[in-house]
Amino acid sequence: MNDTIDRRTALGTLAAASLGVLIDRRVPALARTGALGPLPSGVAVVFVHGAWADGSNWQSCVLPLERQGLTVMSAQLAMATLSDDIATVQRTLERTSGPVVLVGHAYSGAVVGSIHDDRVKSVVYIAALAPAEGETVADVFYKDPKPPLSPTLAPDAHGYIWQPDGGIENALSQNASADQKRIMATTQRPIGVQCIKEKAPAPSWPAKPSWYLIAEEDRMINPKTEQFMAARMNAKVRSVRVDHSPQVSAPHYVVDMIVEAAR
């Protein structure tokens, strides 16, 4: 990335920031350069993965965050029911000390949004689903028409949903490298139907500072839906030309947003 900002880009960035939205094109990453000063000490980042993944889905973000002095860990969801996954994250938080930045991707937006813990100081949503109280993940997932090339999803005989052939490569992370796509397809984990049908409890985002990364090239969730959810929670927004899984295909955007939330 070219770290030189021309005057036009700088003015455009300031104008967008004044509205609470940063449209990210070739703007340099101030968080990565340390231009905003040191981070507070003792902050932990807890990652929560989405459907068809596990904690290793965040691996490209771990070392850059640790180099910033942050403690990083990841919850491992069973993805059988939403309630069980919320309890898993709560148990993971017990392993931390000090303030926490909670980070959720896709389905796990419903999980992280359901955590009510005073030590969680901010929540970062990465192309995530954020149902309100009484809504389901399916309600928000299907709120707007599915993007072109979105795969057809259906449960198997056991009530679990897998990505169909080509779904990961063409929609879940179409911008990832060929090797990354192959690994994601090989190691995918299914999500239970009950995860998306269970009604969400009252979310924390009306009272908790939130950040939201909108994936403009998302083929799983309509970017219009992401814009709606980000606006509803009054999140600080960054809208970027990335696919549904930027933690894999463009991790620096995710790292920058987490550092901003930690700061």
Protein Blocks (a to p, Z undefined) as FASTA:
>chain_A
ZZbdcfklmmmmmmmmmnopacdfkbccfklnopnopadehiacdddddehiafklmmmm
mmmmmmnopacdddddeklafklmmmmmmmmmmmpgcjdddddehjlmmmmmmpccfklm
bdcdehiacddehiafklmmmmpacdehiacddddfkopacddehklmmmmmmmbcfklm
mmmmmmpccddfklmmpccdddfklmgccdddddfkbckbgfklmmmmmmmnopacdddd
ddfklmlmmmmlmmmmmmmmmZZ
